[in-house]
Amino acid sequence: MSSVDRPHDESPLFATPERPRKRPWRKLLWVHQPYPDNYVDVSFLSQLKRNMHVQQYSFWALSSDSTVIISHVSTVALFVCVFVVIYNFDWNPAWFAFSGSGFTLIGYFVWDYLGNNTTSRTATSKSALLIVSTLLGLSPVLKSLTQSTSSDSIWAISVWLFLLNIFFHDYSVGPRKTVPPTLSTNLAIAAAIVLASRLSTTLSVFSFLLFSIELFGLFPIFSRWLRSYSFIGHLILTAFLIITTEIGMLRIGGLWASGIWFAAMLSAAFIAPGWLIALQKYKNEIQGPWDPAKPVLRNR
């Protein structure tokens, strides 16, 4: 038989062996895979996502929200100005107590008429009388509270208490649905008690502490309600605080203190929001399937 007529041998012994295909790479550390440890697959970053949950800020929205901070800082600065004019310039603290009580009554009637007041006026009057009578009884004790403490220590303690008050204050926006936090209020009242102990008469201590309770205990509640009820009213109230504090700074520190205060308020209202928006382009938040799972707790 010739080689032409020889049948083709299809035996697998003469077939070319094929290389086994590698299994696709999977992003699993606990699975043994035929890839080196430093292998980076083309699909490694295919599901990478950037800035999915980044909120884009608006300049005017940030500027309007800054009025909450400006309002509280102005309140603290105004209180410091009141103490300085009482302590250094011998102003009568009773005038501030009467003025604060008058504004408090006006604010209460506005809140009672326009807001959803669930407390009767009789109960409110009883609470007010209880606070006043308690202050009258404690004023002689509070006057002699820090007689053995130097004035430098008193000023340092007061500064730290007011800074902590500003730091822990609730700056959230909207009507409150829970009990207001008391830490910030307690810090401010503690600072007021420390400062009141340096006054000369018991009546001065009583008037100064009454003014502090009206300013740090009652005014934040009214200011928060007014912002949720009328933003224009909140802006008018904030402007009134800034102007009043500006006059106080001018009285106790002159033009340089007034200028610094005006620049600080201007920066908080306009420069700081613009700076925050300018920094937003550097935000680089990365999300992907490799992020750790967040447990969801369900109440049963």
C-alpha positions, 0 to 999 in steps of 0.5 A: 500500500502506498503512502497516498492510500494510507489512512489518516491516523486520528489517534489521540497519541498524535494530537497536540495537547492544549494548555488548561485555561486559567480560572477567572480571577476573583476578588477573594482573599480566602480562595487559592488562585493560580495568580501571583500575590501582586497580580492586579486584574483589569477588572479590579477598579471596574466598580470604583465610584467616587463622591457618590454621597457628597452633598453639593453646598449652596453659598446662600444656604450655608450663609443662612445656616451660619446665622444660627452660629452668629446668633449664639456667639453674639449672645455670649459676646453681648453677655461679656460686654454687659459684665464688663460695663457693670464691673469696670464702669459701674453700670447698674445691673438692675437695668439689664435685668429689667430690660431682659425681663421686658424682652422676655415677656414680649417674646413669651407673648409672641410665642404664646400667640403664634406658636403651639404653646401647650403650657398654661400661663399659670404654670409658666408664672409659677415657674418664673416666680420659683426661679426668681425666689430661688435666685433671691435666696441664693444671691448672698451665698453666690456673692461670697462664692469665690472670695478666696479666689483671685480675679485672674483665675475667675477670668480664666475659668469664665473664658473656658466655660464660655468656649465650652458653651459655644462648642457644645451648643446645639446648632441644628436647624428646625423645630426641636422634637426632643428635650433640649440639651442642658450641657451648653446652658449649664456651662453658660450659667456656671460662667455667669455664677463665677462672674457674678461672685465678683460683684459688690452687692447682693442685688447686683448678683441677683440682677446679673444672674436673672439676666443670664438665665433670660439670655442663656436659658430662655432666649435660645428657645425663642430664637430656635422657634422664631427661625422655624416660624419666620426666617425673616424674623430670625434675620432681624433678630440676628441683626439686632444682636450683632448691632447691639454687640457692636455697640457694646464692643465699641463701649468697652474696647474702642474702635479696634474691638468693634472692628474685629467683631465686625470682621469676625461676623462678616467672615462667618456670614460670607467668607467662611461659606465661600471657603467651604465651597472652594474646598469642596472640589478637593473632596475625594470619597471612594466607594466600592464593593470592597467596603466593609458591610454596615450591620443593620439592627432591627428592633424585634 
